[in-house]
Amino acid sequence: MGFSTTAIHAGNEPDAATGAVSVPIYQTSTYAQEALGKHKGFEYARTQNPTRSALEKNIAALEGAKYGFAFASGMAAIDAVLRLVKAGDHVILGDNTYGGTFRLFDKVLRDYGIEFSLVDTSDIHALEAAFLPNTKMVFVETPTNPVMTVTDLAAVSEVSHAHGARVVCDNTFMSPYFQRPIEHGVDIVVHSTTKYLNGHSDSVGGFAALNDETDAERIGFIQNSVGAILSPFDSFLVLRGTKTLAVRMKAHDENGRAVAAFLAEHPAIVKVYYPGLASHPQHELAKRQQSGFGGMVSFETGSFDNAKKVLENVKVCTLGESLGGVETLISHPATMTHASVPAEKRDKLGITDGLVRISVGIEDVEDIIQDLDQALK
Ligand SMILES: *Cc1c(COP(=O)(O)O)cnc(C)c1O
């Protein structure tokens, strides 16, 4: 079945009780039992909820995974997956992951004896050199935020598996519509459903998808034991969101390409970061690994003052954090999403004071371009 058919139908069977075509919001904490030990498979809503189960089937199918788990946020999903490693284990973490992921390792997991190294996973030799005898997991994000570095998932999976380590990929930026990491050998895919999967900037959630039965059982156990589950209402929203994922991603991609091309030609712009541009250092890899480039575009204006002028003069674009919604959001990574990254590390990654990031929405692209053009004047 095609992607859109799966997106619309997987997990979305008509409701058994009423025939409702849209999966209802089962807003209940518990379920009546017919007799002692006799129930319909639902006992308590932290453990099982039909709306959440529908979403779990849906996104797992989109990622080509057997198992899926929905969490209260992207960070809760990442945290649950990281609980597969134990004190004394070592994890290789991409050196430019989402700030919250780095913070989780640096400020939380460190206290529980999880060792980690930061590595530029786009450099396969650097990755190979980073393995230790106790390396149990490699956590990558591609393309990275905000400088859009692309990591070769098949190469990373091959090297990591040779060292006996699982590969986890944060697929939030591409969504399964443009990139299915499991097809490249990745073991576990994580998402912030807050972004493209929900797509309407009105829900916070997370997801983990995988094929390995033992790890899936453990993640399910952790989901129930720790309890950071996605609520029925948020499950409903994300389930509604994925129905239009394909059409939205096509529109984000079309607009993203047009905005990147406009910026690349603009005399006031020093540099544009977008894997869809032929000038991007990993354009060929991106073309091979992704079926599109999406709506995330970053650009260098040369100085903080230049960036500030753009950010404060846009009218159609909204100044704000987050990404992946239908509306165009514009942000300043150095002082917003990446403020907690030390200045020297920001410089090394290219997150300068003049860098601006746009999550290109699905408005009429002429309006987005005209807005950026007037703000750049
Ligand atoms: C937003 C984001 C997260 C965290 O997700 P939350 O839903 O905010 O907890 C993780 N990874 C990436 C790439 C993100 O953009």
The ligand as an SDF file (V2000), in Angstrom:
LIG
                    3D

 15 15  0  0  0  0  0  0  0  0999 V2000
   11.3690   19.2740   19.3450 C   0  0  0  0  0  0  0  0  0  0  0  0
   12.3580   18.2070   19.1420 C   0  0  0  0  0  0  0  0  0  0  0  0
   12.5890   17.2320   20.1310 C   0  0  0  0  0  0  0  0  0  0  0  0
   11.8940   17.2610   21.4740 C   0  0  0  0  0  0  0  0  0  0  0  0
   10.5460   17.0580   21.3680 O   0  0  0  0  0  0  0  0  0  0  0  0
    9.4410   17.6450   22.4060 P   0  0  0  0  0  0  0  0  0  0  0  0
    8.1710   17.1840   21.8240 O   0  0  0  0  0  0  0  0  0  0  0  0
    9.6130   19.1330   22.4190 O   0  0  0  0  0  0  0  0  0  0  0  0
    9.7510   17.0550   23.7360 O   0  0  0  0  0  0  0  0  0  0  0  0
   13.4840   16.2210   19.8540 C   0  0  0  0  0  0  0  0  0  0  0  0
   14.1530   16.1770   18.6880 N   0  0  0  0  0  0  0  0  0  0  0  0
   13.9670   17.0990   17.7230 C   0  0  0  0  0  0  0  0  0  0  0  0
   14.7330   16.9910   16.4450 C   0  0  0  0  0  0  0  0  0  0  0  0
   13.0730   18.1420   17.9130 C   0  0  0  0  0  0  0  0  0  0  0  0
   12.9100   19.0650   16.9530 O   0  0  0  0  0  0  0  0  0  0  0  0
  1  2  1  0
  2  3  1  0
  2 14  2  0
  3  4  1  0
  3 10  2  0
  4  5  1  0
  5  6  1  0
  6  7  2  0
  6  8  1  0
  6  9  1  0
 10 11  1  0
 11 12  2  0
 12 13  1  0
 12 14  1  0
 14 15  1  0
M  END
$$$$
